[in-house]
């Protein structure tokens, strides 16, 4: 197994199941449009509440946005599971390999478990990191030393989280494949393969980031040029920012094109991320798949 073979499987998913990817893009588009239609009146409510100086009304106006974010997360889980299913169970077929059943429920619960574990670990490491930084500041008069301790401490925490994320990344495709929660096997299978898994995840992340940046620059329009032109003038900068916020909540031609492009990019990213994770699992368990030799050579 190497990075090339994992990416070959991920891009092969798009090539061989382009109709399914198009269906995912359509679903992603529908979810984004629903989000946009929800955000548009909320933005108007937030602006009026801000003008009236009423923080409680601003929070109330944002509640539907939180609800829509939850819906988008559920849609993302269904699509991500479909992408993994297309690799692990290509014979499953159906409309875009989509299902809403126990597979999706297990993936959702597994994600929630990792979120809770990540929060607890993050809180613990934050406390330790804070104590170390405070100790460095109290035990030394050097501001530079305190900054170094803070920087390398933060870097160490980020590295640890990245390591754990990669080592447990196979839990999702394995849970789908086994039809039961799998955590320990994910850790075992990824042993000695960290850099291969990290390399493929990095490539997929960079592709998604670059595509998102292209859409983001298009969506921003003249915002960056306007904000630079308004530098040194707080009132003009505030006006530029307000116009940009208003444009985000307006269903105009630019927003429609951005939403369409975002849906395509979202579907591609789901295919690449879900496909790469499932391909890695399939390569490691090649003997369990009858078509492994035909697919991977």
N, C-alpha and C positions, 0 to 999 in steps of 0.2 A: 504494500500500500504506500502511495506517495501522494503529494499534493496534486500532481497532474491527473492521476486517476480519479481522485475525488472530484476535481473540477470538471473532468470529462463526464462524469456521471451527472453532475449538476446541470451542465449545459446540455447534456443529452436529454435531460428531462424536458427542457424547453423545446429542443429540436423535435423530439418524438411525440410530445403531447402539447403541441402549440395550441390546439383547440381548448384543452383544459386550462392553459395559462390565460387564454383570451376570456374564458368564463370567470376565472379568478379576478381578472382585471375589471370585468363588468360588475362583479359583486363588490369589489373594492371601490369602484366608481360610485355605485349606488350608496354605499356607506359614507363616502366622502361628501356626496351631495346632501345626504340627510344631515350630516354634521354641519355643512355649510348653511343649510336652511335653518338649523337650530341656532348656529352662532350669530347669524345676521341680526335677528331681533334682540338677542342677548347683548350684542355689542352696543346697540342703540340704548338698551336699558342701562348698561354699565356707564355709558357716557352721560346719560341724564342723571344717574345716581351720583356719579363723580362730581358733576356740576352742582348738584344739590348738597354735596358733602355728606352723603348718607352711606357709610361703609356697610351697614347691615343690609341695605337694599342691593348694594353691589354684590354681596355674597349670595343673596337670594337669587339674583339674576343669573349667577353662574351655575346654579345647581343643575339645570338641564344639560349644561356642557359636561359636567362630571358624569351624568347618566349616559350621554352619548359616547364618552370615552370608554365607559364600561362595555357598551355595545360594540364599539370598534375593536376592543380587546378580544371579545368573544368571536367576532368575525375573523380576526387575525388568527386565532387558535384553530378555527375550522379550516381556514385556507392552508395554514401551515401543516396541519395534519393531513390534508388532502395531498399536499406536495410530497410529504414523506410516504404516504400510501401509494402514490404513483410509482415510487421507486421500489418499495418493499413488497407491494402487492399489485403489480401491474395488471394482473388478471381480474382485479376487483371491478374495474370498469366503472360504469355509471357516469352521470353528468359531472364531468370535471373531477372525478374521484371523490366527490363530496359526500359526506355523511354527517349526521348529527346523532351520535349515540354514545356508547360506553367508551369508545376510543377517545373521542373528543373530551369526555368528562374526565378520563384519567389524565390526559394531557393538561387540562385546566387545573386539576388538583395538584399535579406535579409542579406546574408553574407556580401556583400559590405557595406550595411548600418551599420551593427555592426562594421565592420572594421573602417569605417570613424568615427563613434561615439567613438570607443575605442581610436582612434588616438587623437581626440579632447580632450577627457577626460584625456588621458595620458599626453598630452602636458600641459593641465591646472594643473594637479596634480604635474607634474614635476616642473613647475614654482613655485607653492606654496611650494613644498618640498625644492626646491633650496633656496627660500627666508628664510624659517625656519632654514635651515642648516646654511646659511650665517649669519642670525641673532644670532644663537647660538654661532657661531664662533666669531662674533664681540662683543657680550655681555659677553663673558666668555673667560678667558685665559686657560680654561681646554680643552685639546684636547679630553680627554675621553668623556666629555659632548657632544662635537660636533659629535663624533662617535656614541654615543648613540642616539642622535636626528636623525642622518642619518639612523641608523639601524632601529629604531622603526618607523620612518617615511616611509621608504621603505617597511617595513613589513605591515604597515597600508594600503598603496596604493595597495600592492599585495592582501591583504585580501579583500579590497573593490572590486577590479576587479574580484576576485574569486566569491564573493557574487553576483555581478551583472551577471556574466557569468552563474552561476547556476540558478539564479532566472529567467533569460530569455532563458534558454536552451530549454524550451518546445516550443519556438516560431517556430522552424523548423518543428517538427512533426505536430504541430497544423496548420501551414501554408499549409502543404501538405494535412492534413485531411480536412480543411475548403475550400481548393482551393482558398484562398485569404490570403493577408498578415495579420498575427495575432501577435501582440506584447503585447497589454494590457492584453489579456486573459492569456497569458503565465505567466505574473507577478502575476495575480490574482490566478491562479491555483496552482502556486508554493508556495503561502503564507502558512507558517506553515509546509512546507515539504522540507525546505532547506537541513536539515541534511540527509534526506533519499536520495534526489537527489545527494547531495554531496558524500555520501557514495558509491552509485552505480557508479558515475563518477570516483571516486578515485580508486575503484577496477578495472574498465576497463582500466584506465590510467596505473595503476601499471602492469597489465597483458601485455599491449602493450609495456611498457617500458622494462620489463624483457625479452620479446621475442626479442625486438630490440637489447638489450644488448648482447644476445646470438649470434645473427647474426653479430653484430659489433665486438665482440671479435674474432669470426671466420675470419671476413674479415681483421682485423688488423694483423692476423698472428703473426709473430715474432716482429712486430713494437715496442711494448711496451718494450720487452726485449732488443731490439737493441738500443732504445733511452735511456734506463737506462744504458746500457753498454757504451754509448757514452757520458754520463754526464761528464761535465768538459772539453769536447773537442768540441768547437763550430763547427769546420769544419766537424767532424764526425757526429755530430747531424744534421747539415744541409744536409749532404749526405743521412742520413737515411730518413729524411723528404722528400727529393727530390725523392728518390726511392719509398717511399710510395705513393706520389702524382702521379708518373708515373704509378704505379700499379693500382691506382684507374681508370685511363683512359685506361687500357689495358683489352681487352676482352679475358681473360684467363680462365682456369678451375675454379679458386677460385672466380673470378668475376661472372661467370655464375652461380655457386652454390649460391653465395650470392644473386644474382638477383632473382633466383628461390625462395629461402627462403624468401626474402623480399616481393615477390609478395604474397606468402601464408600468411605471417604475416599481410601484408596490408589488404588483404581480410578479414581475421579474425577480425582485429581491426575495420574495417568498419562495419562488421556484429555486433560486440559487441557494438560499440558506437552508430550506427544508430538504432540497435535493442533495446538497453536500453532506449534511448530517446523516441522512438516510443512506447515501452511497458509502460513507465511511463505515457505518454499521454493517452494511451488506458485504463490503469487502472483508471485514474481520470475521464475518460468519458465513463465508462463501459456501461452506459445505452444507449449510442449511437451506440453500436456495438452488432449485433445479436449474434455473436459467443463469446462474452466476457466471459460468464459463462462457456462455454465449454473449453475455452483456459485457464482461470485463476482459475476456480473452485469457 
